[in-house]
Amino acid sequence: VMEQGQTAAVPAGSKTYRAKVLLLNTVSKTKLYSLTMDAKREHFTKLLRFWCNYSDKEITAFGGTWSAELDGSDPENPQTLINTAIRNVKAQLGLDLSYCRSRYKIVGVHDPRVNEKQ
C-alpha cells in the first residue's frame, strides 16, 4: 500500500510506461448547448475546466509509472495503463478514478531513446 503522494519505483534499465491523466470538468450537454446558443455567444472552450498539477512553475498531468506487479503484466493492453492511471492518481490525490464511466485516450508517445537515469 502506497502513501498519498507516492508512486511505484521502476527497476533501472527496464522499459518504462507511464499513464498521465487530465481531469475535465464541464457543464452538462444540455447546459452547454443552451449557453452556447445564448445571445452572448460565449465560446464553449471557456466552459471547460481542466484539473492538472502545477508545481515549480511547471504544469503537468497527474499519473505516473506502470508497475507490472500492481497494474497488470501487459502494458500494451489498454486496461493495464488505465489501472496505472487509477493507481497513481489515487496515490497522488486520494481520488478513485475506477468509477469514471468515460475515458478518452488523447495521445500515445513512444520515445526510442535509452534513458540512463530512470
N, CA, C and O atoms as CSV, one atom per row, in Angstrom:
chain,resi,resn,atom,element,x,y,z
A,1,VAL,N,N,0.848,-1.182,0.000
A,1,VAL,CA,C,0.000,0.000,0.000
A,1,VAL,C,C,0.885,1.234,0.000
A,1,VAL,O,O,1.795,1.348,0.821
A,2,MET,N,N,0.624,2.154,-0.913
A,2,MET,CA,C,1.418,3.374,-1.009
A,2,MET,C,C,0.733,4.499,-0.253
A,2,MET,O,O,-0.494,4.560,-0.178
A,3,GLU,N,N,1.528,5.370,0.295
A,3,GLU,CA,C,1.011,6.567,0.944
A,3,GLU,C,C,0.638,7.580,-0.121
A,3,GLU,O,O,1.131,7.511,-1.247
A,4,GLN,N,N,-0.230,8.519,0.226
A,4,GLN,CA,C,-0.621,9.555,-0.729
A,4,GLN,C,C,0.610,10.337,-1.153
A,4,GLN,O,O,1.421,10.735,-0.316
A,5,GLY,N,N,0.749,10.559,-2.464
A,5,GLY,CA,C,1.885,11.298,-2.998
A,5,GLY,C,C,3.012,10.417,-3.504
A,5,GLY,O,O,3.956,10.925,-4.110
A,6,GLN,N,N,2.942,9.087,-3.270
A,6,GLN,CA,C,3.994,8.175,-3.713
A,6,GLN,C,C,3.630,7.527,-5.039
A,6,GLN,O,O,2.455,7.379,-5.376
A,7,THR,N,N,4.657,7.143,-5.783
A,7,THR,CA,C,4.474,6.327,-6.990
A,7,THR,C,C,5.429,5.150,-6.902
A,7,THR,O,O,6.410,5.202,-6.161
A,8,ALA,N,N,5.156,4.099,-7.643
A,8,ALA,CA,C,5.969,2.884,-7.585
A,8,ALA,C,C,7.325,3.100,-8.248
A,8,ALA,O,O,7.426,3.796,-9.259
A,9,ALA,N,N,8.377,2.494,-7.667
A,9,ALA,CA,C,9.721,2.563,-8.244
A,9,ALA,C,C,9.822,1.609,-9.425
A,9,ALA,O,O,9.160,0.572,-9.453
A,10,VAL,N,N,10.652,1.964,-10.396
A,10,VAL,CA,C,10.847,1.154,-11.595
A,10,VAL,C,C,12.302,0.702,-11.630
A,10,VAL,O,O,13.202,1.523,-11.450
A,11,PRO,N,N,12.555,-0.600,-11.860
A,11,PRO,CA,C,13.934,-1.081,-11.919
A,11,PRO,C,C,14.726,-0.397,-13.024
A,11,PRO,O,O,14.201,-0.158,-14.112
A,12,ALA,N,N,15.998,-0.078,-12.747
A,12,ALA,CA,C,16.856,0.586,-13.731
A,12,ALA,C,C,17.049,-0.304,-14.949
A,12,ALA,O,O,17.174,-1.521,-14.814
A,13,GLY,N,N,17.074,0.291,-16.137
A,13,GLY,CA,C,17.300,-0.435,-17.369
A,13,GLY,C,C,16.058,-1.058,-17.968
A,13,GLY,O,O,16.117,-1.611,-19.066
A,14,SER,N,N,14.934,-0.982,-17.275
A,14,SER,CA,C,13.713,-1.583,-17.828
A,14,SER,C,C,12.980,-0.575,-18.704
A,14,SER,O,O,13.183,0.633,-18.589
A,15,LYS,N,N,12.132,-1.088,-19.571
A,15,LYS,CA,C,11.312,-0.233,-20.422
A,15,LYS,C,C,10.272,0.443,-19.538
A,15,LYS,O,O,9.653,-0.206,-18.694
A,16,THR,N,N,10.083,1.719,-19.726
A,16,THR,CA,C,9.195,2.483,-18.859
A,16,THR,C,C,7.919,2.875,-19.596
A,16,THR,O,O,7.964,3.391,-20.713
A,17,TYR,N,N,6.796,2.625,-18.963
A,17,TYR,CA,C,5.499,3.071,-19.455
A,17,TYR,C,C,4.908,3.989,-18.407
A,17,TYR,O,O,5.037,3.749,-17.207
A,18,ARG,N,N,4.263,5.034,-18.870
A,18,ARG,CA,C,3.615,5.977,-17.952
A,18,ARG,C,C,2.193,6.232,-18.438
A,18,ARG,O,O,1.903,6.193,-19.634
A,19,ALA,N,N,1.337,6.489,-17.492
A,19,ALA,CA,C,-0.032,6.883,-17.809
A,19,ALA,C,C,-0.282,8.229,-17.143
A,19,ALA,O,O,-0.093,8.372,-15.935
A,20,LYS,N,N,-0.699,9.202,-17.916
A,20,LYS,CA,C,-0.983,10.543,-17.405
A,20,LYS,C,C,-2.459,10.852,-17.605
A,20,LYS,O,O,-3.086,10.355,-18.540
A,21,VAL,N,N,-3.001,11.669,-16.731
A,21,VAL,CA,C,-4.433,11.930,-16.718
A,21,VAL,C,C,-4.697,13.428,-16.673
A,21,VAL,O,O,-4.124,14.146,-15.854
A,22,LEU,N,N,-5.568,13.892,-17.560
A,22,LEU,CA,C,-6.118,15.243,-17.477
A,22,LEU,C,C,-7.561,15.097,-17.028
A,22,LEU,O,O,-8.357,14.429,-17.687
A,23,LEU,N,N,-7.896,15.714,-15.919
A,23,LEU,CA,C,-9.262,15.638,-15.417
A,23,LEU,C,C,-10.045,16.815,-15.978
A,23,LEU,O,O,-9.614,17.964,-15.887
A,24,LEU,N,N,-11.187,16.517,-16.554
A,24,LEU,CA,C,-12.024,17.514,-17.215
A,24,LEU,C,C,-13.313,17.692,-16.447
A,24,LEU,O,O,-13.962,16.720,-16.060
A,25,ASN,N,N,-13.673,18.933,-16.232
A,25,ASN,CA,C,-14.940,19.261,-15.600
A,25,ASN,C,C,-15.662,20.247,-16.503
A,25,ASN,O,O,-15.081,21.245,-16.929
A,26,THR,N,N,-16.903,19.978,-16.790
A,26,THR,CA,C,-17.692,20.879,-17.613
A,26,THR,C,C,-19.150,20.770,-17.206
A,26,THR,O,O,-19.504,19.962,-16.347
A,27,VAL,N,N,-19.966,21.558,-17.804
A,27,VAL,CA,C,-21.401,21.510,-17.543
A,27,VAL,C,C,-22.022,20.384,-18.373
A,27,VAL,O,O,-21.358,19.816,-19.239
A,28,SER,N,N,-23.276,20.062,-18.116
A,28,SER,CA,C,-23.954,19.009,-18.869
A,28,SER,C,C,-24.095,19.414,-20.330
A,28,SER,O,O,-23.954,20.589,-20.668
A,29,LYS,N,N,-24.372,18.448,-21.191
A,29,LYS,CA,C,-24.533,18.724,-22.623
A,29,LYS,C,C,-25.680,19.704,-22.866
A,29,LYS,O,O,-25.576,20.594,-23.710
A,30,THR,N,N,-26.763,19.536,-22.127
A,30,THR,CA,C,-27.917,20.424,-22.287
A,30,THR,C,C,-27.556,21.850,-21.900
A,30,THR,O,O,-27.882,22.797,-22.616
A,31,LYS,N,N,-26.878,21.999,-20.760
A,31,LYS,CA,C,-26.459,23.324,-20.296
A,31,LYS,C,C,-25.443,23.928,-21.260
A,31,LYS,O,O,-25.503,25.120,-21.562
A,32,LEU,N,N,-24.522,23.118,-21.738
A,32,LEU,CA,C,-23.524,23.586,-22.695
A,32,LEU,C,C,-24.196,24.119,-23.958
A,32,LEU,O,O,-23.832,25.182,-24.461
A,33,TYR,N,N,-25.175,23.380,-24.463
A,33,TYR,CA,C,-25.900,23.806,-25.664
A,33,TYR,C,C,-26.635,25.121,-25.427
A,33,TYR,O,O,-26.586,26.027,-26.259
A,34,SER,N,N,-27.312,25.220,-24.294
A,34,SER,CA,C,-28.076,26.445,-24.027
A,34,SER,C,C,-27.155,27.654,-23.830
A,34,SER,O,O,-27.495,28.764,-24.240
A,35,LEU,N,N,-26.007,27.446,-23.211
A,35,LEU,CA,C,-25.073,28.551,-23.005
A,35,LEU,C,C,-24.435,29.020,-24.312
A,35,LEU,O,O,-24.213,30.216,-24.502
A,36,THR,N,N,-24.141,28.082,-25.209
A,36,THR,CA,C,-23.510,28.481,-26.473
A,36,THR,C,C,-24.517,29.097,-27.439
A,36,THR,O,O,-24.127,29.822,-28.354
A,37,MET,N,N,-25.792,28.822,-27.250
A,37,MET,CA,C,-26.828,29.400,-28.104
A,37,MET,C,C,-27.374,30.711,-27.529
A,37,MET,O,O,-28.226,31.362,-28.133
A,38,ASP,N,N,-26.870,31.080,-26.362
A,38,ASP,CA,C,-27.296,32.314,-25.722
A,38,ASP,C,C,-26.858,33.515,-26.571
A,38,ASP,O,O,-25.955,33.404,-27.400
A,39,ALA,N,N,-27.499,34.638,-26.356
A,39,ALA,CA,C,-27.191,35.843,-27.132
A,39,ALA,C,C,-25.733,36.282,-26.943
A,39,ALA,O,O,-25.151,36.893,-27.839
A,40,LYS,N,N,-25.149,35.977,-25.794
A,40,LYS,CA,C,-23.757,36.360,-25.528
A,40,LYS,C,C,-22.791,35.577,-26.410
A,40,LYS,O,O,-21.681,36.033,-26.686
A,41,ARG,N,N,-23.215,34.408,-26.844
A,41,ARG,CA,C,-22.402,33.542,-27.702
A,41,ARG,C,C,-21.021,33.266,-27.091
A,41,ARG,O,O,-20.002,33.351,-27.776
A,42,GLU,N,N,-21.005,32.943,-25.823
A,42,GLU,CA,C,-19.752,32.602,-25.143
A,42,GLU,C,C,-19.177,31.339,-25.779
A,42,GLU,O,O,-19.897,30.364,-25.997
A,43,HIS,N,N,-17.898,31.359,-26.071
A,43,HIS,CA,C,-17.273,30.210,-26.714
A,43,HIS,C,C,-17.236,29.043,-25.732
A,43,HIS,O,O,-16.942,29.219,-24.549
A,44,PHE,N,N,-17.539,27.847,-26.243
A,44,PHE,CA,C,-17.662,26.687,-25.363
A,44,PHE,C,C,-16.361,26.341,-24.640
A,44,PHE,O,O,-16.409,25.722,-23.577
A,45,THR,N,N,-15.207,26.719,-25.177
A,45,THR,CA,C,-13.938,26.398,-24.507
A,45,THR,C,C,-13.797,27.133,-23.185
A,45,THR,O,O,-13.029,26.711,-22.320
A,46,LYS,N,N,-14.528,28.222,-23.019
A,46,LYS,CA,C,-14.494,28.941,-21.743
A,46,LYS,C,C,-15.275,28.200,-20.662
A,46,LYS,O,O,-15.179,28.537,-19.482
A,47,LEU,N,N,-16.045,27.195,-21.063
A,47,LEU,CA,C,-16.829,26.420,-20.114
A,47,LEU,C,C,-16.118,25.147,-19.671
A,47,LEU,O,O,-16.596,24.451,-18.775
A,48,LEU,N,N,-14.980,24.837,-20.290
A,48,LEU,CA,C,-14.215,23.641,-19.950
A,48,LEU,C,C,-13.214,23.969,-18.849
A,48,LEU,O,O,-12.587,25.029,-18.864
A,49,ARG,N,N,-13.069,23.063,-17.906
A,49,ARG,CA,C,-12.106,23.235,-16.823
A,49,ARG,C,C,-11.264,21.973,-16.708
A,49,ARG,O,O,-11.797,20.880,-16.517
A,50,PHE,N,N,-9.947,22.126,-16.823
A,50,PHE,CA,C,-9.034,21.002,-16.664
A,50,PHE,C,C,-8.353,21.116,-15.317
A,50,PHE,O,O,-7.974,22.206,-14.887
A,51,TRP,N,N,-8.202,19.990,-14.661
A,51,TRP,CA,C,-7.523,19.939,-13.380
A,51,TRP,C,C,-6.174,19.293,-13.617
A,51,TRP,O,O,-6.105,18.147,-14.061
A,52,CYS,N,N,-5.100,20.011,-13.327
A,52,CYS,CA,C,-3.763,19.479,-13.560
A,52,CYS,C,C,-2.854,19.876,-12.404
A,52,CYS,O,O,-3.257,20.625,-11.514
A,53,ASN,N,N,-1.644,19.375,-12.424
A,53,ASN,CA,C,-0.667,19.596,-11.367
A,53,ASN,C,C,0.216,20.791,-11.726
A,53,ASN,O,O,0.827,20.818,-12.794
A,54,TYR,N,N,0.278,21.764,-10.842
A,54,TYR,CA,C,1.113,22.941,-11.060
A,54,TYR,C,C,2.147,22.994,-9.949
A,54,TYR,O,O,1.815,23.248,-8.791
A,55,SER,N,N,3.411,22.751,-10.310
A,55,SER,CA,C,4.478,22.796,-9.311
A,55,SER,C,C,5.749,23.324,-9.954
A,55,SER,O,O,6.049,23.020,-11.108
A,56,ASP,N,N,6.482,24.111,-9.202
A,56,ASP,CA,C,7.738,24.682,-9.693
A,56,ASP,C,C,7.562,25.361,-11.052
A,56,ASP,O,O,8.411,25.241,-11.934
A,57,LYS,N,N,6.455,26.070,-11.202
A,57,LYS,CA,C,6.138,26.802,-12.434
A,57,LYS,C,C,6.039,25.879,-13.651
A,57,LYS,O,O,6.296,26.296,-14.781
A,58,GLU,N,N,5.668,24.636,-13.408
A,58,GLU,CA,C,5.505,23.675,-14.490
A,58,GLU,C,C,4.118,23.052,-14.359
A,58,GLU,O,O,3.693,22.680,-13.265
A,59,ILE,N,N,3.431,22.944,-15.472
A,59,ILE,CA,C,2.113,22.330,-15.470
A,59,ILE,C,C,2.250,20.917,-16.021
A,59,ILE,O,O,2.745,20.721,-17.131
A,60,THR,N,N,1.814,19.945,-15.251
A,60,THR,CA,C,1.884,18.547,-15.672
A,60,THR,C,C,0.557,17.855,-15.398
A,60,THR,O,O,-0.274,18.338,-14.629
A,61,ALA,N,N,0.387,16.721,-16.043
A,61,ALA,CA,C,-0.794,15.896,-15.797
A,61,ALA,C,C,-0.520,14.980,-14.607
A,61,ALA,O,O,0.633,14.672,-14.302
A,62,PHE,N,N,-1.577,14.553,-13.944
A,62,PHE,CA,C,-1.438,13.588,-12.862
A,62,PHE,C,C,-1.179,12.219,-13.466
A,62,PHE,O,O,-1.459,11.995,-14.643
A,63,GLY,N,N,-0.651,11.313,-12.675
A,63,GLY,CA,C,-0.385,9.958,-13.137
A,63,GLY,C,C,1.026,9.562,-12.801
A,63,GLY,O,O,1.702,10.229,-12.018
A,64,GLY,N,N,1.472,8.472,-13.396
A,64,GLY,CA,C,2.817,8.011,-13.090
A,64,GLY,C,C,3.197,6.766,-13.846
A,64,GLY,O,O,2.656,6.478,-14.914
A,65,THR,N,N,4.134,6.029,-13.283
A,65,THR,CA,C,4.799,4.918,-13.937
A,65,THR,C,C,4.059,3.596,-13.740
A,65,THR,O,O,3.516,3.321,-12.669
A,66,TRP,N,N,4.051,2.795,-14.790
A,66,TRP,CA,C,3.435,1.468,-14.767
A,66,TRP,C,C,4.245,0.521,-13.911
A,66,TRP,O,O,5.475,0.578,-13.896
A,67,SER,N,N,3.552,-0.354,-13.194
A,67,SER,CA,C,4.174,-1.401,-12.399
A,67,SER,C,C,3.492,-2.727,-12.755
A,67,SER,O,O,2.278,-2.864,-12.602
A,68,ALA,N,N,4.268,-3.691,-13.225
A,68,ALA,CA,C,3.703,-4.989,-13.617
A,68,ALA,C,C,3.021,-5.679,-12.438
A,68,ALA,O,O,1.981,-6.318,-12.602
A,69,GLU,N,N,3.602,-5.550,-11.268
A,69,GLU,CA,C,3.060,-6.211,-10.077
A,69,GLU,C,C,1.737,-5.600,-9.634
A,69,GLU,O,O,0.868,-6.304,-9.119
A,70,LEU,N,N,1.581,-4.303,-9.832
A,70,LEU,CA,C,0.399,-3.609,-9.322
A,70,LEU,C,C,-0.684,-3.374,-10.366
A,70,LEU,O,O,-1.863,-3.287,-10.024
A,71,ASP,N,N,-0.296,-3.270,-11.643
A,71,ASP,CA,C,-1.243,-2.833,-12.672
A,71,ASP,C,C,-1.613,-3.900,-13.693
A,71,ASP,O,O,-2.651,-3.795,-14.347
A,72,GLY,N,N,-0.790,-4.911,-13.835
A,72,GLY,CA,C,-1.006,-5.933,-14.860
A,72,GLY,C,C,0.276,-6.132,-15.641
A,72,GLY,O,O,1.094,-5.218,-15.748
A,73,SER,N,N,0.451,-7.308,-16.180
A,73,SER,CA,C,1.736,-7.657,-16.789
A,73,SER,C,C,1.933,-7.142,-18.209
A,73,SER,O,O,3.066,-7.096,-18.689
A,74,ASP,N,N,0.856,-6.753,-18.893
A,74,ASP,CA,C,0.975,-6.342,-20.292
A,74,ASP,C,C,0.662,-4.858,-20.466
A,74,ASP,O,O,-0.512,-4.493,-20.535
A,75,PRO,N,N,1.671,-3.994,-20.538
A,75,PRO,CA,C,1.406,-2.556,-20.678
A,75,PRO,C,C,0.854,-2.175,-22.050
A,75,PRO,O,O,0.415,-1.040,-22.239
A,76,GLU,N,N,0.866,-3.100,-23.009
A,76,GLU,CA,C,0.271,-2.838,-24.319
A,76,GLU,C,C,-1.257,-2.976,-24.271
A,76,GLU,O,O,-1.956,-2.514,-25.173
A,77,ASN,N,N,-1.762,-3.610,-23.223
A,77,ASN,CA,C,-3.193,-3.755,-23.010
A,77,ASN,C,C,-3.733,-2.435,-22.446
A,77,ASN,O,O,-3.247,-1.980,-21.410
A,78,PRO,N,N,-4.708,-1.816,-23.083
A,78,PRO,CA,C,-5.223,-0.526,-22.606
A,78,PRO,C,C,-5.695,-0.558,-21.144
A,78,PRO,O,O,-5.528,0.425,-20.421
A,79,GLN,N,N,-6.279,-1.674,-20.707
A,79,GLN,CA,C,-6.761,-1.748,-19.321
A,79,GLN,C,C,-5.606,-1.661,-18.326
A,79,GLN,O,O,-5.773,-1.125,-17.230
A,80,THR,N,N,-4.438,-2.183,-18.697
A,80,THR,CA,C,-3.280,-2.116,-17.809
A,80,THR,C,C,-2.876,-0.674,-17.549
A,80,THR,O,O,-2.599,-0.306,-16.407
A,81,LEU,N,N,-2.838,0.150,-18.594
A,81,LEU,CA,C,-2.474,1.548,-18.394
A,81,LEU,C,C,-3.596,2.333,-17.716
A,81,LEU,O,O,-3.329,3.326,-17.039
A,82,ILE,N,N,-4.825,1.909,-17.885
A,82,ILE,CA,C,-5.924,2.508,-17.125
A,82,ILE,C,C,-5.722,2.197,-15.644
A,82,ILE,O,O,-5.909,3.068,-14.795
A,83,ASN,N,N,-5.339,0.955,-15.333
A,83,ASN,CA,C,-5.043,0.584,-13.946
A,83,ASN,C,C,-3.897,1.431,-13.394
A,83,ASN,O,O,-3.927,1.848,-12.236
A,84,THR,N,N,-2.885,1.684,-14.234
A,84,THR,CA,C,-1.753,2.526,-13.830
A,84,THR,C,C,-2.229,3.929,-13.485
A,84,THR,O,O,-1.847,4.483,-12.454
A,85,ALA,N,N,-3.051,4.496,-14.337
A,85,ALA,CA,C,-3.577,5.848,-14.095
A,85,ALA,C,C,-4.415,5.883,-12.828
A,85,ALA,O,O,-4.263,6.792,-12.013
A,86,ILE,N,N,-5.296,4.908,-12.652
A,86,ILE,CA,C,-6.153,4.859,-11.462
A,86,ILE,C,C,-5.305,4.788,-10.200
A,86,ILE,O,O,-5.550,5.527,-9.246
A,87,ARG,N,N,-4.310,3.903,-10.185
A,87,ARG,CA,C,-3.459,3.717,-9.006
A,87,ARG,C,C,-2.668,4.972,-8.671
A,87,ARG,O,O,-2.624,5.395,-7.515
A,88,ASN,N,N,-2.040,5.571,-9.688
A,88,ASN,CA,C,-1.208,6.744,-9.431
A,88,ASN,C,C,-2.023,7.960,-9.015
A,88,ASN,O,O,-1.614,8.690,-8.112
A,89,VAL,N,N,-3.156,8.193,-9.649
A,89,VAL,CA,C,-3.995,9.334,-9.271
A,89,VAL,C,C,-4.549,9.138,-7.861
A,89,VAL,O,O,-4.654,10.095,-7.093
A,90,LYS,N,N,-4.900,7.907,-7.527
A,90,LYS,CA,C,-5.389,7.644,-6.174
A,90,LYS,C,C,-4.293,7.916,-5.145
A,90,LYS,O,O,-4.565,8.465,-4.078
A,91,ALA,N,N,-3.053,7.532,-5.466
A,91,ALA,CA,C,-1.929,7.783,-4.562
A,91,ALA,C,C,-1.612,9.273,-4.457
A,91,ALA,O,O,-1.267,9.756,-3.379
A,92,GLN,N,N,-1.726,9.998,-5.558
A,92,GLN,CA,C,-1.371,11.418,-5.569
A,92,GLN,C,C,-2.461,12.301,-4.978
A,92,GLN,O,O,-2.169,13.240,-4.237
A,93,LEU,N,N,-3.720,12.003,-5.303
A,93,LEU,CA,C,-4.814,12.899,-4.922
A,93,LEU,C,C,-5.812,12.283,-3.957
A,93,LEU,O,O,-6.625,12.994,-3.366
A,94,GLY,N,N,-5.757,10.970,-3.793
A,94,GLY,CA,C,-6.772,10.298,-2.996
A,94,GLY,C,C,-8.092,10.187,-3.745
A,94,GLY,O,O,-9.137,9.954,-3.138
A,95,LEU,N,N,-8.045,10.353,-5.054
A,95,LEU,CA,C,-9.228,10.338,-5.907
A,95,LEU,C,C,-9.282,9.009,-6.657
A,95,LEU,O,O,-8.361,8.674,-7.401
A,96,ASP,N,N,-10.364,8.253,-6.460
A,96,ASP,CA,C,-10.508,6.946,-7.093
A,96,ASP,C,C,-11.206,7.095,-8.440
A,96,ASP,O,O,-12.407,7.359,-8.500
A,97,LEU,N,N,-10.448,6.926,-9.516
A,97,LEU,CA,C,-10.993,7.074,-10.865
A,97,LEU,C,C,-11.619,5.793,-11.405
A,97,LEU,O,O,-12.078,5.766,-12.547
A,98,SER,N,N,-11.643,4.741,-10.608
A,98,SER,CA,C,-12.210,3.479,-11.094
A,98,SER,C,C,-13.707,3.592,-11.363
A,98,SER,O,O,-14.274,2.756,-12.068
A,99,TYR,N,N,-14.348,4.609,-10.812
A,99,TYR,CA,C,-15.778,4.807,-11.027
A,99,TYR,C,C,-16.085,5.649,-12.263
A,99,TYR,O,O,-17.252,5.809,-12.621
A,100,CYS,N,N,-15.067,6.186,-12.916
A,100,CYS,CA,C,-15.291,7.003,-14.115
A,100,CYS,C,C,-15.872,6.143,-15.229
A,100,CYS,O,O,-15.391,5.041,-15.495
A,101,ARG,N,N,-16.905,6.656,-15.872
A,101,ARG,CA,C,-17.561,5.917,-16.945
A,101,ARG,C,C,-16.954,6.214,-18.306
A,101,ARG,O,O,-17.079,5.403,-19.223
A,102,SER,N,N,-16.302,7.354,-18.456
A,102,SER,CA,C,-15.749,7.739,-19.756
A,102,SER,C,C,-14.258,8.018,-19.633
A,102,SER,O,O,-13.811,8.764,-18.762
A,103,ARG,N,N,-13.505,7.396,-20.532
A,103,ARG,CA,C,-12.065,7.632,-20.619
A,103,ARG,C,C,-11.731,7.787,-22.085
A,103,ARG,O,O,-12.220,7.029,-22.924
A,104,TYR,N,N,-10.902,8.766,-22.397
A,104,TYR,CA,C,-10.514,9.009,-23.780
A,104,TYR,C,C,-8.998,9.062,-23.859
A,104,TYR,O,O,-8.356,9.851,-23.166
A,105,LYS,N,N,-8.438,8.223,-24.700
A,105,LYS,CA,C,-7.003,8.277,-24.943
A,105,LYS,C,C,-6.767,9.401,-25.939
A,105,LYS,O,O,-7.307,9.388,-27.046
A,106,ILE,N,N,-5.971,10.358,-25.544
A,106,ILE,CA,C,-5.730,11.522,-26.388
A,106,ILE,C,C,-4.458,11.355,-27.206
A,106,ILE,O,O,-4.425,11.697,-28.388
A,107,VAL,N,N,-3.416,10.832,-26.579
A,107,VAL,CA,C,-2.144,10.735,-27.283
A,107,VAL,C,C,-1.329,9.572,-26.710
A,107,VAL,O,O,-1.442,9.235,-25.532
A,108,GLY,N,N,-0.517,8.976,-27.562
A,108,GLY,CA,C,0.457,7.979,-27.138
A,108,GLY,C,C,1.818,8.430,-27.627
A,108,GLY,O,O,1.976,8.754,-28.804
A,109,VAL,N,N,2.790,8.456,-26.757
A,109,VAL,CA,C,4.132,8.921,-27.113
A,109,VAL,C,C,5.106,7.764,-26.926
A,109,VAL,O,O,5.129,7.122,-25.875
A,110,HIS,N,N,5.899,7.509,-27.944
A,110,HIS,CA,C,6.920,6.472,-27.881
A,110,HIS,C,C,8.262,7.136,-28.102
A,110,HIS,O,O,8.519,7.679,-29.177
A,111,ASP,N,N,9.122,7.100,-27.095
A,111,ASP,CA,C,10.449,7.714,-27.164
A,111,ASP,C,C,11.483,6.600,-27.288
A,111,ASP,O,O,11.698,5.864,-26.325
A,112,PRO,N,N,12.129,6.452,-28.443
A,112,PRO,CA,C,13.073,5.352,-28.643
A,112,PRO,C,C,14.424,5.544,-27.941
A,112,PRO,O,O,15.238,4.621,-27.908
A,113,ARG,N,N,14.662,6.715,-27.389
A,113,ARG,CA,C,15.946,6.949,-26.717
A,113,ARG,C,C,16.047,6.124,-25.453
A,113,ARG,O,O,15.042,5.865,-24.791
A,114,VAL,N,N,17.261,5.708,-25.116
A,114,VAL,CA,C,17.504,4.998,-23.881
A,114,VAL,C,C,17.816,6.030,-22.813
A,114,VAL,O,O,18.709,6.861,-22.979
A,115,ASN,N,N,17.079,5.971,-21.724
A,115,ASN,CA,C,17.275,6.931,-20.637
A,115,ASN,C,C,18.156,6.265,-19.568
A,115,ASN,O,O,17.735,5.307,-18.919
A,116,GLU,N,N,19.361,6.772,-19.396
A,116,GLU,CA,C,20.286,6.208,-18.426
A,116,GLU,C,C,19.788,6.432,-16.997
A,116,GLU,O,O,19.971,5.577,-16.131
A,117,LYS,N,N,19.170,7.563,-16.758
A,117,LYS,CA,C,18.666,7.888,-15.413
A,117,LYS,C,C,17.174,7.623,-15.372
A,117,LYS,O,O,16.385,8.421,-15.880
A,118,GLN,N,N,16.785,6.527,-14.780
A,118,GLN,CA,C,15.372,6.190,-14.657
A,118,GLN,C,C,14.861,6.975,-13.501
A,118,GLN,O,O,13.680,6.883,-13.167
